[in-house]
Amino acid sequence: MTGTELSSGDGITLYRRPFTEGASGSRALLVRTAQLHTGWKEEFFSHVETNPWGKPFFPDAPQLHFSISHSGDWWICAMSHQPVGLDLQLHQTYADPAKLAQRFFHPRENSWLAEMGYSHFFDLWSAKESWVKYMGRGFYLDPGDFSLVSPEGQFPLPPQGQCKLLPCLPGYSLCLCAQQIGAIHMEPWIE
């Protein structure tokens, strides 16, 4: 790879790190991760802009797509040549998952969760967040207006693209969405 070209066959790479720094620490990690992923100079990543719905991007490196998430004590980032959405969820809530599902999820998802005893609540929440990030619209898309559970009960089955629940730390859910999910590479911790 030379200059600012990205290979279209490089799949999706995930970078992770223990995290407690807050928003400014997340931005610094994003820049460091982009440099590690591409081998490019920091100047390509010095400016971050957002689309009208808040999805961040690098205007000086528009061919590089990313999605970041942090939850609990972890930060994680997906880097790719295609739009991606990634969400990490710590399995912790102070509200009843059944009430949250009724309020925020599509009726089909709520029924599916009820049948499962709400044991997949965080998997579904992570999938919904990663899908709206992938679509570049965030929760400007009402989470109750779309379902990631098919009428036959298949999950995750998004209206567009693909979503995949990934192995994660105990007590967390992790989901990745993209148009096409092929090879996924997990890099060691970022130092």
N, CA and C atoms as an extended XYZ file, in Angstrom:
573
Properties=species:S:1:pos:R:3:atomname:S:1:resname:S:1:resid:I:1 pbc="F F F"
N         0.847       -1.172        0.000 N   MET     1
C         0.000        0.000        0.000 CA  MET     1
C         0.894        1.237        0.000 C   MET     1
N         0.614        2.125       -0.925 N   THR     2
C         1.400        3.353       -0.989 CA  THR     2
C         0.486        4.551       -0.912 C   THR     2
N         1.033        5.683       -0.572 N   GLY     3
C         0.247        6.905       -0.528 CA  GLY     3
C        -0.930        6.781        0.414 C   GLY     3
N        -2.102        7.111       -0.117 N   THR     4
C        -3.305        7.063        0.708 CA  THR     4
C        -4.322        6.079        0.139 C   THR     4
N        -3.838        4.993       -0.435 N   GLU     5
C        -4.732        3.974       -0.962 CA  GLU     5
C        -4.986        2.928        0.110 C   GLU     5
N        -6.219        2.445        0.131 N   LEU     6
C        -6.566        1.334        1.006 CA  LEU     6
C        -6.949        0.161        0.133 C   LEU     6
N        -6.468       -1.011        0.458 N   SER     7
C        -6.855       -2.201       -0.268 CA  SER     7
C        -8.314       -2.525        0.026 C   SER     7
N        -9.079       -2.863       -1.016 N   SER     8
C       -10.493       -3.194       -0.801 CA  SER     8
C       -10.657       -4.589       -0.212 C   SER     8
N        -9.604       -5.373       -0.155 N   GLY     9
C        -9.717       -6.722        0.359 CA  GLY     9
C        -9.186       -6.878        1.773 C   GLY     9
N        -9.018       -5.765        2.498 N   ASP    10
C        -8.393       -5.873        3.807 CA  ASP    10
C        -9.378       -6.168        4.932 C   ASP    10
N       -10.635       -6.428        4.630 N   GLY    11
C       -11.596       -6.833        5.660 CA  GLY    11
C       -11.855       -5.727        6.668 C   GLY    11
N       -12.257       -6.145        7.841 N   ILE    12
C       -12.553       -5.223        8.935 CA  ILE    12
C       -11.612       -5.558       10.077 C   ILE    12
N       -10.973       -4.544       10.616 N   THR    13
C       -10.034       -4.751       11.712 CA  THR    13
C       -10.582       -4.080       12.963 C   THR    13
N       -10.547       -4.808       14.074 N   LEU    14
C       -10.991       -4.293       15.363 CA  LEU    14
C        -9.778       -4.043       16.247 C   LEU    14
N        -9.782       -2.895       16.890 N   TYR    15
C        -8.728       -2.512       17.830 CA  TYR    15
C        -9.402       -2.254       19.171 C   TYR    15
N        -8.789       -2.708       20.250 N   ARG    16
C        -9.402       -2.528       21.566 CA  ARG    16
C        -8.364       -2.117       22.602 C   ARG    16
N        -8.881       -1.547       23.688 N   ARG    17
C        -7.982       -1.102       24.758 CA  ARG    17
C        -8.795       -0.884       26.029 C   ARG    17
N        -8.207       -1.195       27.180 N   PRO    18
C        -8.855       -0.767       28.424 CA  PRO    18
C        -8.994        0.760       28.380 C   PRO    18
N       -10.088        1.286       28.956 N   PHE    19
C       -10.389        2.695       28.738 CA  PHE    19
C       -11.107        3.315       29.931 C   PHE    19
N       -10.581        4.447       30.373 N   THR    20
C       -11.262        5.230       31.412 CA  THR    20
C       -11.074        6.724       31.183 C   THR    20
N       -10.541        7.110       30.019 N   GLU    21
C       -10.109        8.489       29.804 CA  GLU    21
C       -11.200        9.496       29.483 C   GLU    21
N       -12.363        9.113       28.973 N   GLY    22
C       -13.381       10.069       28.565 CA  GLY    22
C       -13.252       10.448       27.101 C   GLY    22
N       -14.046       11.442       26.673 N   ALA    23
C       -14.148       11.787       25.252 CA  ALA    23
C       -12.816       12.207       24.632 C   ALA    23
N       -12.010       13.021       25.312 N   SER    24
C       -10.739       13.452       24.722 CA  SER    24
C        -9.794       12.263       24.567 C   SER    24
N        -9.826       11.337       25.496 N   GLY    25
C        -9.010       10.132       25.377 CA  GLY    25
C        -9.467        9.260       24.226 C   GLY    25
N       -10.765        9.230       23.974 N   SER    26
C       -11.303        8.456       22.858 CA  SER    26
C       -10.825        9.024       21.532 C   SER    26
N       -10.818       10.328       21.401 N   ARG    27
C       -10.362       10.962       20.155 CA  ARG    27
C        -8.884       10.673       19.914 C   ARG    27
N        -8.069       10.750       20.960 N   ALA    28
C        -6.643       10.446       20.823 CA  ALA    28
C        -6.438        8.987       20.408 C   ALA    28
N        -7.211        8.084       20.990 N   LEU    29
C        -7.114        6.674       20.601 CA  LEU    29
C        -7.550        6.463       19.152 C   LEU    29
N        -8.578        7.182       18.726 N   LEU    30
C        -9.034        7.077       17.342 CA  LEU    30
C        -7.921        7.479       16.373 C   LEU    30
N        -7.269        8.591       16.639 N   VAL    31
C        -6.184        9.057       15.767 CA  VAL    31
C        -5.040        8.042       15.762 C   VAL    31
N        -4.668        7.550       16.929 N   ARG    32
C        -3.582        6.550       17.022 CA  ARG    32
C        -3.962        5.276       16.274 C   ARG    32
N        -5.206        4.861       16.405 N   THR    33
C        -5.679        3.650       15.732 CA  THR    33
C        -5.663        3.825       14.216 C   THR    33
N        -6.104        4.980       13.740 N   ALA    34
C        -6.095        5.240       12.299 CA  ALA    34
C        -4.670        5.209       11.753 C   ALA    34
N        -3.722        5.768       12.514 N   GLN    35
C        -2.319        5.730       12.096 CA  GLN    35
C        -1.805        4.290       12.047 C   GLN    35
N        -2.103        3.512       13.080 N   LEU    36
C        -1.669        2.110       13.101 CA  LEU    36
C        -2.275        1.327       11.942 C   LEU    36
N        -3.539        1.583       11.674 N   HIS    37
C        -4.254        0.832       10.640 CA  HIS    37
C        -3.727        1.137        9.241 C   HIS    37
N        -3.417        2.399        8.986 N   THR    38
C        -3.032        2.804        7.633 CA  THR    38
C        -1.537        2.977        7.420 C   THR    38
N        -0.820        3.307        8.491 N   GLY    39
C         0.587        3.663        8.337 CA  GLY    39
C         0.773        5.095        7.858 C   GLY    39
N        -0.303        5.867        7.808 N   TRP    40
C        -0.251        7.251        7.333 CA  TRP    40
C         0.133        8.191        8.459 C   TRP    40
N         0.516        9.399        8.070 N   LYS    41
C         0.897       10.422        9.038 CA  LYS    41
C        -0.328       10.960        9.772 C   LYS    41
N        -0.080       11.499       10.954 N   GLU    42
C        -1.149       12.029       11.798 CA  GLU    42
C        -1.962       13.129       11.117 C   GLU    42
N        -1.336       13.856       10.186 N   GLU    43
C        -2.025       14.983        9.540 CA  GLU    43
C        -3.302       14.564        8.806 C   GLU    43
N        -3.367       13.309        8.335 N   PHE    44
C        -4.572       12.828        7.671 CA  PHE    44
C        -5.754       12.708        8.640 C   PHE    44
N        -5.445       12.653        9.926 N   PHE    45
C        -6.475       12.386       10.933 CA  PHE    45
C        -6.643       13.525       11.930 C   PHE    45
N        -6.053       14.676       11.631 N   SER    46
C        -6.098       15.785       12.582 CA  SER    46
C        -7.478       16.446       12.640 C   SER    46
N        -8.276       16.287       11.610 N   HIS    47
C        -9.620       16.862       11.592 CA  HIS    47
C       -10.654       15.741       11.544 C   HIS    47
N       -11.621       15.821       12.428 N   VAL    48
C       -12.755       14.890       12.415 CA  VAL    48
C       -14.007       15.744       12.241 C   VAL    48
N       -14.819       15.379       11.268 N   GLU    49
C       -16.088       16.060       11.055 CA  GLU    49
C       -17.209       15.051       11.259 C   GLU    49
N       -18.432       15.547       11.257 N   THR    50
C       -19.588       14.657       11.395 CA  THR    50
C       -20.570       14.924       10.265 C   THR    50
N       -21.290       13.869        9.874 N   ASN    51
C       -22.346       14.045        8.882 CA  ASN    51
C       -23.546       14.707        9.573 C   ASN    51
N       -24.620       15.015        8.856 N   PRO    52
C       -25.755       15.709        9.479 CA  PRO    52
C       -26.397       14.959       10.651 C   PRO    52
N       -26.157       13.657       10.774 N   TRP    53
C       -26.734       12.859       11.857 CA  TRP    53
C       -25.716       12.518       12.938 C   TRP    53
N       -24.509       13.095       12.840 N   GLY    54
C       -23.529       12.937       13.897 CA  GLY    54
C       -22.492       11.843       13.703 C   GLY    54
N       -22.519       11.120       12.568 N   LYS    55
C       -21.508       10.079       12.363 CA  LYS    55
C       -20.173       10.738       12.010 C   LYS    55
N       -19.116       10.440       12.788 N   PRO    56
C       -17.815       11.066       12.524 CA  PRO    56
C       -17.095       10.452       11.317 C   PRO    56
N       -16.276       11.276       10.677 N   PHE    57
C       -15.430       10.803        9.573 CA  PHE    57
C       -14.205       11.714        9.467 C   PHE    57
N       -13.183       11.209        8.778 N   PHE    58
C       -11.973       11.986        8.522 CA  PHE    58
C       -12.099       12.636        7.143 C   PHE    58
N       -12.276       13.955        7.051 N   PRO    59
C       -12.415       14.584        5.731 CA  PRO    59
C       -11.157       14.452        4.874 C   PRO    59
N        -9.985       14.307        5.496 N   ASP    60
C        -8.735       14.163        4.746 CA  ASP    60
C        -8.408       12.709        4.419 C   ASP    60
N        -9.242       11.794        4.852 N   ALA    61
C        -9.069       10.365        4.553 CA  ALA    61
C       -10.455        9.732        4.416 C   ALA    61
N       -11.272       10.202        3.459 N   PRO    62
C       -12.660        9.731        3.360 CA  PRO    62
C       -12.799        8.259        2.989 C   PRO    62
N       -11.734        7.661        2.477 N   GLN    63
C       -11.778        6.251        2.121 CA  GLN    63
C       -11.637        5.328        3.336 C   GLN    63
N       -11.314        5.888        4.486 N   LEU    64
C       -11.181        5.115        5.720 CA  LEU    64
C       -12.464        5.275        6.537 C   LEU    64
N       -13.131        4.173        6.787 N   HIS    65
C       -14.364        4.180        7.582 CA  HIS    65
C       -14.063        3.591        8.954 C   HIS    65
N       -14.748        4.113        9.967 N   PHE    66
C       -14.520        3.624       11.321 CA  PHE    66
C       -15.784        3.753       12.143 C   PHE    66
N       -15.811        3.024       13.219 N   SER    67
C       -16.878        3.130       14.214 CA  SER    67
C       -16.244        2.838       15.563 C   SER    67
N       -16.523        3.694       16.545 N   ILE    68
C       -15.964        3.484       17.882 CA  ILE    68
C       -17.078        3.276       18.888 C   ILE    68
N       -16.724        2.582       19.962 N   SER    69
C       -17.662        2.358       21.064 CA  SER    69
C       -16.851        2.202       22.331 C   SER    69
N       -17.413        2.670       23.429 N   HIS    70
C       -16.798        2.370       24.722 CA  HIS    70
C       -17.910        2.110       25.722 C   HIS    70
N       -17.661        1.127       26.553 N   SER    71
C       -18.635        0.728       27.567 CA  SER    71
C       -17.868        0.062       28.697 C   SER    71
N       -18.310        0.322       29.918 N   GLY    72
C       -17.575       -0.235       31.047 CA  GLY    72
C       -16.146        0.257       31.012 C   GLY    72
N       -15.215       -0.665       31.072 N   ASP    73
C       -13.789       -0.323       31.091 CA  ASP    73
C       -13.089       -0.543       29.752 C   ASP    73
N       -13.853       -0.589       28.630 N   TRP    74
C       -13.252       -0.919       27.343 CA  TRP    74
C       -13.610        0.085       26.259 C   TRP    74
N       -12.652        0.288       25.352 N   TRP    75
C       -12.804        1.090       24.143 CA  TRP    75
C       -12.511        0.159       22.984 C   TRP    75
N       -13.298        0.242       21.911 N   ILE    76
C       -13.077       -0.603       20.741 CA  ILE    76
C       -13.397        0.189       19.487 C   ILE    76
N       -12.675       -0.103       18.419 N   CYS    77
C       -12.829        0.624       17.161 CA  CYS    77
C       -12.742       -0.358       15.995 C   CYS    77
N       -13.654       -0.216       15.026 N   ALA    78
C       -13.603       -0.975       13.772 CA  ALA    78
C       -13.078       -0.042       12.687 C   ALA    78
N       -12.139       -0.520       11.885 N   MET    79
C       -11.601        0.220       10.744 CA  MET    79
C       -11.803       -0.622        9.493 C   MET    79
N       -12.196        0.044        8.396 N   SER    80
C       -12.468       -0.697        7.169 CA  SER    80
C       -12.458        0.233        5.962 C   SER    80
N       -12.497       -0.362        4.781 N   HIS    81
C       -12.634        0.382        3.528 CA  HIS    81
C       -14.103        0.638        3.208 C   HIS    81
N       -15.023        0.071        3.996 N   GLN    82
C       -16.460        0.220        3.772 CA  GLN    82
C       -17.114        0.764        5.046 C   GLN    82
N       -18.284        1.386        4.939 N   PRO    83
C       -18.969        1.852        6.144 CA  PRO    83
C       -19.198        0.700        7.129 C   PRO    83
N       -18.988        0.983        8.409 N   VAL    84
C       -19.148       -0.014        9.470 CA  VAL    84
C       -19.864        0.614       10.662 C   VAL    84
N       -20.456       -0.235       11.457 N   GLY    85
C       -21.043        0.164       12.735 CA  GLY    85
C       -20.629       -0.854       13.771 C   GLY    85
N       -20.234       -0.411       14.934 N   LEU    86
C       -19.763       -1.292       15.990 CA  LEU    86
C       -20.328       -0.799       17.309 C   LEU    86
N       -20.777       -1.727       18.139 N   ASP    87
C       -21.233       -1.326       19.465 CA  ASP    87
C       -20.867       -2.380       20.488 C   ASP    87
N       -20.381       -1.885       21.610 N   LEU    88
C       -20.019       -2.690       22.770 CA  LEU    88
C       -20.953       -2.294       23.906 C   LEU    88
N       -21.547       -3.272       24.574 N   GLN    89
C       -22.459       -2.994       25.684 CA  GLN    89
C       -22.082       -3.810       26.909 C   GLN    89
N       -21.850       -3.125       27.998 N   LEU    90
C       -21.691       -3.778       29.289 CA  LEU    90
C       -23.068       -4.229       29.746 C   LEU    90
N       -23.182       -5.436       30.229 N   HIS    91
C       -24.465       -5.971       30.692 CA  HIS    91
C       -24.793       -5.382       32.054 C   HIS    91
N       -25.261       -4.140       32.037 N   GLN    92
C       -25.604       -3.460       33.277 CA  GLN    92
C       -26.734       -2.495       32.988 C   GLN    92
N       -27.795       -2.587       33.743 N   THR    93
C       -28.886       -1.637       33.612 CA  THR    93
C       -29.523       -1.445       34.976 C   THR    93
N       -30.055       -0.255       35.160 N   TYR    94
C       -30.741        0.034       36.412 CA  TYR    94
C       -32.249        0.025       36.207 C   TYR    94
N       -32.665       -0.336       35.006 N   ALA    95
C       -34.089       -0.416       34.693 CA  ALA    95
C       -34.434       -1.841       34.267 C   ALA    95
N       -35.680       -2.170       34.316 N   ASP    96
C       -36.180       -3.487       33.921 CA  ASP    96
C       -36.040       -3.650       32.405 C   ASP    96
N       -35.287       -4.660       31.926 N   PRO    97
C       -35.142       -4.853       30.475 CA  PRO    97
C       -36.483       -4.994       29.755 C   PRO    97
N       -37.479       -5.595       30.378 N   ALA    98
C       -38.792       -5.733       29.734 CA  ALA    98
C       -39.410       -4.354       29.475 C   ALA    98
N       -39.298       -3.454       30.439 N   LYS    99
C       -39.846       -2.106       30.260 CA  LYS    99
C       -39.065       -1.333       29.202 C   LYS    99
N       -37.750       -1.482       29.202 N   LEU   100
C       -36.936       -0.813       28.184 CA  LEU   100
C       -37.276       -1.336       26.788 C   LEU   100
N       -37.425       -2.656       26.665 N   ALA   101
C       -37.755       -3.246       25.368 CA  ALA   101
C       -39.114       -2.757       24.874 C   ALA   101
N       -40.080       -2.681       25.754 N   GLN   102
C       -41.403       -2.196       25.355 CA  GLN   102
C       -41.343       -0.746       24.894 C   GLN   102
N       -40.512        0.025       25.517 N   ARG   103
C       -40.435        1.451       25.199 CA  ARG   103
C       -39.624        1.736       23.934 C   ARG   103
N       -38.504        1.006       23.740 N   PHE   104
C       -37.564        1.378       22.688 CA  PHE   104
C       -37.476        0.414       21.513 C   PHE   104
N       -37.932       -0.812       21.652 N   PHE   105
C       -37.736       -1.797       20.595 CA  PHE   105
C       -39.000       -1.988       19.760 C   PHE   105
N       -38.806       -2.508       18.579 N   HIS   106
C       -39.896       -2.871       17.676 CA  HIS   106
C       -40.736       -3.959       18.354 C   HIS   106
N       -42.055       -3.976       18.149 N   PRO   107
C       -42.891       -5.009       18.792 CA  PRO   107
C       -42.421       -6.447       18.532 C   PRO   107
N       -41.916       -6.726       17.320 N   ARG   108
C       -41.419       -8.081       17.025 CA  ARG   108
C       -40.211       -8.411       17.898 C   ARG   108
N       -39.339       -7.445       18.099 N   GLU   109
C       -38.165       -7.662       18.949 CA  GLU   109
C       -38.582       -7.864       20.402 C   GLU   109
N       -39.526       -7.074       20.855 N   ASN   110
C       -40.001       -7.204       22.231 CA  ASN   110
C       -40.600       -8.589       22.461 C   ASN   110
N       -41.402       -9.083       21.513 N   SER   111
C       -41.988      -10.428       21.638 CA  SER   111
C       -40.901      -11.494       21.663 C   SER   111
N       -39.916      -11.339       20.788 N   TRP   112
C       -38.807      -12.298       20.726 CA  TRP   112
C       -38.040      -12.320       22.047 C   TRP   112
N       -37.756      -11.133       22.574 N   LEU   113
C       -37.050      -11.060       23.858 CA  LEU   113
C       -37.870      -11.693       24.976 C   LEU   113
N       -39.162      -11.440       24.996 N   ALA   114
C       -40.031      -12.019       26.031 CA  ALA   114
C       -39.986      -13.544       25.968 C   ALA   114
N       -40.013      -14.096       24.758 N   GLU   115
C       -39.933      -15.556       24.596 CA  GLU   115
C       -38.609      -16.104       25.127 C   GLU   115
N       -37.569      -15.306       25.052 N   MET   116
C       -36.230      -15.726       25.503 CA  MET   116
C       -35.976      -15.325       26.950 C   MET   116
N       -36.965      -14.802       27.624 N   GLY   117
C       -36.779      -14.368       28.998 CA  GLY   117
C       -35.859      -13.158       29.112 C   GLY   117
N       -35.792      -12.368       28.074 N   TYR   118
C       -34.969      -11.147       28.008 CA  TYR   118
C       -33.473      -11.425       28.183 C   TYR   118
N       -33.063      -12.674       27.993 N   SER   119
C       -31.645      -13.028       28.152 CA  SER   119
C       -30.761      -12.451       27.047 C   SER   119
N       -31.344      -12.066       25.927 N   HIS   120
C       -30.565      -11.505       24.819 CA  HIS   120
C       -30.764       -9.996       24.680 C   HIS   120
N       -31.237       -9.359       25.746 N   PHE   121
C       -31.502       -7.923       25.710 CA  PHE   121
C       -30.277       -7.132       25.255 C   PHE   121
N       -29.122       -7.388       25.851 N   PHE   122
C       -27.930       -6.607       25.520 CA  PHE   122
C       -27.388       -6.948       24.136 C   PHE   122
N       -27.552       -8.191       23.690 N   ASP   123
C       -27.169       -8.536       22.316 CA  ASP   123
C       -27.999       -7.715       21.327 C   ASP   123
N       -29.303       -7.634       21.582 N   LEU   124
C       -30.181       -6.875       20.692 CA  LEU   124
C       -29.869       -5.380       20.763 C   LEU   124
N       -29.663       -4.863       21.966 N   TRP   125
C       -29.336       -3.439       22.097 CA  TRP   125
C       -28.045       -3.120       21.333 C   TRP   125
N       -27.035       -3.965       21.495 N   SER   126
C       -25.767       -3.767       20.794 CA  SER   126
C       -25.964       -3.840       19.278 C   SER   126
N       -26.772       -4.777       18.818 N   ALA   127
C       -27.031       -4.915       17.380 CA  ALA   127
C       -27.746       -3.674       16.830 C   ALA   127
N       -28.731       -3.174       17.567 N   LYS   128
C       -29.456       -1.993       17.097 CA  LYS   128
C       -28.531       -0.770       17.029 C   LYS   128
N       -27.707       -0.586       18.050 N   GLU   129
C       -26.774        0.549       18.023 CA  GLU   129
C       -25.763        0.404       16.891 C   GLU   129
N       -25.234       -0.792       16.687 N   SER   130
C       -24.238       -0.958       15.622 CA  SER   130
C       -24.881       -0.756       14.248 C   SER   130
N       -26.141       -1.152       14.083 N   TRP   131
C       -26.798       -0.985       12.788 CA  TRP   131
C       -27.056        0.486       12.480 C   TRP   131
N       -27.529        1.263       13.452 N   VAL   132
C       -27.774        2.688       13.166 CA  VAL   132
C       -26.453        3.431       12.945 C   VAL   132
N       -25.383        2.980       13.585 N   LYS   133
C       -24.065        3.567       13.311 CA  LYS   133
C       -23.628        3.232       11.886 C   LYS   133
N       -23.810        1.982       11.483 N   TYR   134
C       -23.465        1.559       10.121 CA  TYR   134
C       -24.251        2.388        9.097 C   TYR   134
N       -25.522        2.616        9.346 N   MET   135
C       -26.350        3.383        8.423 CA  MET   135
C       -25.974        4.866        8.416 C   MET   135
N       -25.177        5.295        9.401 N   GLY   136
C       -24.734        6.678        9.451 CA  GLY   136
C       -25.786        7.639        9.972 C   GLY   136
N       -26.826        7.111       10.609 N   ARG   137
C       -27.937        7.945       11.054 CA  ARG   137
C       -28.097        7.978       12.562 C   ARG   137
N       -27.367        7.132       13.275 N   GLY   138
C       -27.520        7.097       14.724 CA  GLY   138
C       -28.978        6.903       15.106 C   GLY   138
N       -29.329        7.341       16.290 N   PHE   139
C       -30.706        7.173       16.733 CA  PHE   139
C       -31.625        8.279       16.232 C   PHE   139
N       -31.196        8.957       15.122 N   TYR   140
C       -32.169        9.729       14.366 CA  TYR   140
C       -33.150        8.750       13.739 C   TYR   140
N       -32.712        7.492       13.572 N   LEU   141
C       -33.609        6.401       13.212 CA  LEU   141
C       -34.230        5.907       14.514 C   LEU   141
N       -35.519        5.992       14.636 N   ASP   142
C       -36.209        5.549       15.847 CA  ASP   142
C       -36.020        4.041       16.010 C   ASP   142
N       -35.456        3.575       17.129 N   PRO   143
C       -35.191        2.141       17.289 CA  PRO   143
C       -36.450        1.290       17.284 C   PRO   143
N       -37.603        1.882       17.525 N   GLY   144
C       -38.852        1.125       17.474 CA  GLY   144
C       -39.427        0.994       16.078 C   GLY   144
N       -38.847        1.716       15.100 N   ASP   145
C       -39.368        1.691       13.731 CA  ASP   145
C       -38.779        0.586       12.867 C   ASP   145
N       -37.756       -0.090       13.339 N   PHE   146
C       -37.164       -1.168       12.541 CA  PHE   146
C       -36.869       -2.348       13.453 C   PHE   146
N       -36.846       -3.532       12.846 N   SER   147
C       -36.600       -4.750       13.618 CA  SER   147
C       -35.370       -5.476       13.094 C   SER   147
N       -34.550       -5.953       14.000 N   LEU   148
C       -33.409       -6.802       13.634 CA  LEU   148
C       -33.733       -8.280       13.877 C   LEU   148
N       -34.994       -8.557       14.199 N   VAL   149
C       -35.484       -9.925       14.335 CA  VAL   149
C       -36.463      -10.151       13.188 C   VAL   149
N       -36.248      -11.205       12.420 N   SER   150
C       -37.132      -11.489       11.287 CA  SER   150
C       -38.474      -12.033       11.786 C   SER   150
N       -39.487      -12.056       10.931 N   PRO   151
C       -40.769      -12.655       11.337 CA  PRO   151
C       -40.615      -14.117       11.772 C   PRO   151
N       -39.580      -14.792       11.268 N   GLU   152
C       -39.321      -16.189       11.640 CA  GLU   152
C       -38.487      -16.314       12.907 C   GLU   152
N       -38.096      -15.200       13.498 N   GLY   153
C       -37.324      -15.226       14.736 CA  GLY   153
C       -35.826      -15.286       14.547 C   GLY   153
N       -35.333      -15.026       13.326 N   GLN   154
C       -33.884      -15.009       13.104 CA  GLN   154
C       -33.314      -13.692       13.614 C   GLN   154
N       -32.170      -13.789       14.271 N   PHE   155
C       -31.500      -12.612       14.820 CA  PHE   155
C       -30.000      -12.826       14.759 C   PHE   155
N       -29.198      -11.812       14.425 N   PRO   156
C       -29.596      -10.508       13.911 CA  PRO   156
C       -29.810      -10.551       12.403 C   PRO   156
N       -30.900       -9.992       11.944 N   LEU   157
C       -31.226       -9.930       10.528 CA  LEU   157
C       -31.658       -8.502       10.197 C   LEU   157
N       -30.706       -7.637        9.819 N   PRO   158
C       -31.020       -6.223        9.580 CA  PRO   158
C       -31.761       -6.013        8.266 C   PRO   158
N       -32.463       -4.873        8.144 N   PRO   159
C       -33.135       -4.546        6.888 CA  PRO   159
C       -32.173       -4.366        5.715 C   PRO   159
N       -30.939       -3.946        5.987 N   GLN   160
C       -29.891       -3.779        4.974 CA  GLN   160
C       -28.579       -4.247        5.567 C   GLN   160
N       -27.697       -4.773        4.713 N   GLY   161
C       -26.369       -5.161        5.161 CA  GLY   161
C       -26.399       -6.414        6.030 C   GLY   161
N       -25.342       -6.569        6.803 N   GLN   162
C       -25.185       -7.726        7.677 CA  GLN   162
C       -24.791       -7.259        9.071 C   GLN   162
N       -25.237       -8.003       10.072 N   CYS   163
C       -24.812       -7.777       11.452 CA  CYS   163
C       -24.305       -9.100       12.006 C   CYS   163
N       -23.283       -9.006       12.829 N   LYS   164
C       -22.717      -10.214       13.413 CA  LYS   164
C       -22.371       -9.955       14.873 C   LYS   164
N       -22.923      -10.799       15.753 N   LEU   165
C       -22.515      -10.759       17.157 CA  LEU   165
C       -21.147      -11.413       17.239 C   LEU   165
N       -20.234      -10.775       17.951 N   LEU   166
C       -18.862      -11.273       18.037 CA  LEU   166
C       -18.550      -11.738       19.449 C   LEU   166
N       -17.661      -12.714       19.569 N   PRO   167
C       -17.232      -13.128       20.908 CA  PRO   167
C       -16.629      -11.933       21.636 C   PRO   167
N       -16.874      -11.884       22.919 N   CYS   168
C       -16.448      -10.723       23.684 CA  CYS   168
C       -16.113      -11.148       25.100 C   CYS   168
N       -15.736      -10.174       25.882 N   LEU   169
C       -15.445      -10.409       27.291 CA  LEU   169
C       -16.710      -10.850       28.025 C   LEU   169
N       -16.571      -11.621       29.099 N   PRO   170
C       -17.751      -11.979       29.889 CA  PRO   170
C       -18.454      -10.710       30.387 C   PRO   170
N       -19.782      -10.711       30.298 N   GLY   171
C       -20.558       -9.574       30.766 CA  GLY   171
C       -20.674       -8.439       29.771 C   GLY   171
N       -20.270       -8.660       28.519 N   TYR   172
C       -20.388       -7.660       27.460 CA  TYR   172
C       -21.025       -8.298       26.228 C   TYR   172
N       -21.665       -7.462       25.414 N   SER   173
C       -22.120       -7.854       24.073 CA  SER   173
C       -21.409       -6.960       23.075 C   SER   173
N       -21.088       -7.537       21.912 N   LEU   174
C       -20.377       -6.817       20.868 CA  LEU   174
C       -20.994       -7.188       19.529 C   LEU   174
N       -21.370       -6.186       18.745 N   CYS   175
C       -21.955       -6.440       17.426 CA  CYS   175
C       -21.300       -5.539       16.399 C   CYS   175
N       -21.094       -6.099       15.206 N   LEU   176
C       -20.508       -5.410       14.064 CA  LEU   176
C       -21.497       -5.465       12.910 C   LEU   176
N       -21.711       -4.340       12.228 N   CYS   177
C       -22.568       -4.284       11.043 CA  CYS   177
C       -21.804       -3.640        9.890 C   CYS   177
N       -22.038       -4.155        8.683 N   ALA   178
C       -21.447       -3.625        7.455 CA  ALA   178
C       -22.262       -4.158        6.290 C   ALA   178
N       -22.003       -3.638        5.102 N   GLN   179
C       -22.699       -4.155        3.929 CA  GLN   179
C       -22.356       -5.627        3.733 C   GLN   179
N       -21.076       -5.941        3.870 N   GLN   180
C       -20.600       -7.313        3.693 CA  GLN   180
C       -19.539       -7.570        4.758 C   GLN   180
N       -19.774       -8.539        5.608 N   ILE   181
C       -18.789       -8.880        6.641 CA  ILE   181
C       -18.036      -10.117        6.188 C   ILE   181
N       -16.782       -9.918        5.884 N   GLY   182
C       -15.919      -11.031        5.505 CA  GLY   182
C       -14.963      -11.309        6.655 C   GLY   182
N       -13.676      -11.180        6.353 N   ALA   183
C       -12.648      -11.406        7.372 CA  ALA   183
C       -12.694      -10.309        8.426 C   ALA   183
N       -12.620      -10.719        9.676 N   ILE   184
C       -12.532       -9.787       10.800 CA  ILE   184
C       -11.224      -10.076       11.509 C   ILE   184
N       -10.411       -9.054       11.648 N   HIS   185
C        -9.119       -9.194       12.317 CA  HIS   185
C        -9.183       -8.472       13.653 C   HIS   185
N        -8.787       -9.128       14.719 N   MET   186
C        -8.742       -8.488       16.049 CA  MET   186
C        -7.283       -8.241       16.376 C   MET   186
N        -6.943       -6.986       16.521 N   GLU   187
C        -5.580       -6.604       16.850 CA  GLU   187
C        -5.376       -6.628       18.366 C   GLU   187
N        -4.135       -6.795       18.805 N   PRO   188
C        -3.851       -6.720       20.244 CA  PRO   188
C        -4.149       -5.319       20.782 C   PRO   188
N        -4.077       -5.182       22.067 N   TRP   189
C        -4.323       -3.878       22.705 CA  TRP   189
C        -3.468       -2.807       22.071 C   TRP   189
N        -4.016       -1.607       22.016 N   ILE   190
C        -3.274       -0.443       21.541 CA  ILE   190
C        -2.468        0.086       22.720 C   ILE   190
N        -1.226        0.289       22.504 N   GLU   191
C        -0.352        0.833       23.557 CA  GLU   191
C        -0.242        2.327       23.451 C   GLU   191
